[in-house]
Amino acid sequence: MNVTRKGTGINVLLLLAVAALAVLPLALGLGDHKEEPFAGADAEAETAITEIEPDYEPWFSPLYEPPSGEVESALFALQAALGAGVLAYYFGLRRGRRQGERRAGGPGGAPSETLPEARPETLPGAQSGAPPEEAGDTAGGAGASGARGV
């Protein structure tokens, strides 16, 4: 099995697990005995505190109280979307940098594309079969005439 098919298989299994986590509580009827079966943890905590200590007074009040539950849900969804966007940007940036390092032959791994090495016979002014020193090659790669090849 190649790496791409293995990665795709794992992704499909993860998506099925997430779908099962979302659907199974509904299908099994979990929470049917409650007035609000899927209320958030805040509402559950408030109910539990009120049952334990009916005279409980909160220490502080929220800075902003949304006008309705729909607005509160929309703000929560916006917060979740922004968080997911920041995480996706971060992981995409890391992956792009890692791929760039691989292509450049940096610390991320061996280069994926290697350039052919220059051989002395392909240099300007080099004679076939003769070492570069005998062909009049200088450190700059120019021939005996000193002209710079482009």
N, C-alpha and C positions, 0 to 999 in steps of 0.2 A: 504494500500500500504506500503510495507516495505521500509526501508531506501535505500537499494541498487537499487531498481527499480525506486524510486523517483530521486535519484542522476543520474541514467542512462538517465532518461527522460529529466532532465535539461541539461545534456551534449549534448544530441541529439538536443534539441532546440537551444542551443548555437551554435553548429556546423552548423545548418541550417541558423541561423541568419548571421553567418560569410560568408557562401556560398552566401547568398542573397546579402550581401554587396559587394561581389566581382563580382557577375554576373549581378545584376540589372543595373549598369551604362553601361555595354556593351549592354545589351538587350534593354534598353530604348534609346540608341543612344546618351547618354549625351556626349558632347564634339565633336560631328560630325562637328560643324561649325568652329572648330579650325584646324590650320595646323598640330599641334602636340596635339592630344586630351588629352593625359594623361601624359603630361610633368610634371616634378617635380615642387615643390614650388619655388625652386631656379630660374628655367628658367622663371616661371611666374613673379616673383619679378623683375628679370632683365628686362623683357619686359615692365612691368609697369613703372619702373624707367626711362627707355629710352624714353618712351612716354611722361612722365611728364617733364623730364629734359634731353634733348638730349646731352648736354655738360657735363654730370655727369662723374666725375673721381672717381673710387673706392679709398678708403683710403689705402688699402693694397692688396697684391696679395696672392693667396694660396701658402703654403709651397711646396706642391707637386701637380702637374697637371698631371692626368693620360693621357697616350698617346691616348686613345680612349674612347668612351662611353661604350663599352663592358667591358673594364678594370675597369672603374668607377663603373659600375653596379655590377661587381664581387666583388669589394672591399666593396661596400655597403652591398651586400648579406653576405659576410664574417663577417662584423661587426654585422649585425643583428643575424647571427647564434651564434656568440660568446656571444652576450648579452643574447640570449635565453638560451644558455647553462649555463651561470652564474646564471640566475634566476631559471632555473630548478634545478640546484645543490642546491641552497639556500633553495628553498621550499621543496625539497626532504630531505635535511638534517634536516630541522625543523620538518617535518612529522615523520622522523625516530626517532628523539629525543623524540617527544611527545609519540609515540608508545612505546618506551623503558621505559619512565617514567610510563606509564599506566601499563605495565607489571611488573615493579618493585614496583608499588604502591606509586610512588612519587607524586608530586604536580599536575600532569596532570590528575589524576583521580584515581578511585579505581583499585586495581590490577585485572587483568582478570583471573588469576589463583591463588588460594590461597592454601597454603600448609596446610595439616592437622596438628592440634596442637598436641604436644606430651602429652600423658596422663601418669600419674604416673605408671600405671601398665605395660606400655611398656618400662619403663626405666630399664637398667640392674640392677639387685639386688633388684628390688622392689617386694614385696609380693603382691599377689592378694588381692585387697580390702583394704590394709593398706596404710596410708599416707606415703609419701616419708621419713619423719623423722624417722618413726618407722621401715622402711625397711633398714635403714642404708645408705640412700642416702646422698651424700655430695653435696656441691655447684657445683662441677665439673661434677656431674652426675655419678661418680664411685660408685660402691657398697661398702659394709662394708669391703671388702678385700682391697680396695684401688686400685684394678686393673682397668685400663681404658679400657672400651669396645670400639670396633671399629665398 
